[in-house]
């Protein structure tokens, strides 16, 4: 979807200015695989995007603020804000 006109593109640029983008690197992907296997073994799967978010937060030692606490509480080492 994204920005569909110049004004929306400018709005997105303003919104993203000063926001750090965290890499999805090998360390994060290995943590995501670990989370996936742990959740699958416990029959508590969540959407893969949530697993990626959680893995990134864990690796970068950041808490997650979300209204979707039900899913993220299943990940034991994740800190929720």
C-alpha positions in Angstrom: 0.0 0.0 0.0 2.3 2.8 1.2 2.3 6.4 0.3 -0.1 7.0 -2.7 0.7 10.6 -3.4 3.4 13.2 -2.7 1.7 14.5 0.5 1.4 11.0 2.0 5.0 10.3 1.1 6.0 13.5 2.9 3.9 12.5 5.9 5.7 9.1 6.0 9.1 10.7 5.8 8.2 13.1 8.7 6.9 10.1 10.7 10.1 8.1 10.2 12.5 10.9 10.7 14.6 10.0 13.8 13.4 6.5 14.1 16.1 3.8 14.2 15.6 0.8 12.0 16.8 -2.4 13.6 18.3 -5.0 11.4 16.9 -8.4 10.9 20.2 -10.2 10.8 21.4 -13.7 11.4 21.3 -13.3 15.2 17.7 -12.2 15.1 16.7 -14.9 12.6 18.3 -17.6 14.8 16.4 -16.2 17.8 13.2 -16.2 15.7 13.8 -19.9 14.9 14.3 -20.7 18.5 11.0 -18.9 19.5 9.2 -20.6 16.7 10.3 -24.1 17.7 9.6 -23.4 21.4 6.0 -22.2 20.6 5.4 -25.0 18.2 6.6 -27.6 20.7 4.2 -26.1 23.3 1.3 -25.8 20.8 1.1 -22.1 21.3 1.9 -20.7 17.9 1.6 -17.0 17.0 1.9 -15.3 13.6 5.4 -15.3 12.1 5.5 -11.4 12.1 5.0 -11.4 15.8 7.8 -13.9 16.2 10.1 -11.6 14.2 9.1 -8.6 16.3 9.7 -10.5 19.5 13.1 -11.9 18.3 14.3 -8.4 17.3 13.2 -7.0 20.7 15.0 -9.7 22.6 18.2 -9.4 20.7 18.3 -5.6 21.1 17.1 -5.8 24.7 14.0 -3.7 24.1 10.6 -4.1 25.7 7.5 -4.3 23.5 4.4 -2.1 24.0 1.4 -3.8 22.4 -2.3 -4.2 22.9 -1.8 -7.8 21.8 -0.3 -9.1 25.1 -2.0 -12.4 24.7 0.3 -13.5 21.9 3.5 -11.9 23.2 3.1 -13.3 26.8 3.7 -16.7 25.3 7.4 -15.8 24.7 9.0 -16.3 28.1 12.2 -14.1 27.7 10.3 -11.1 26.1 9.8 -8.0 28.2 6.5 -6.3 27.8 6.2 -2.6 28.6 
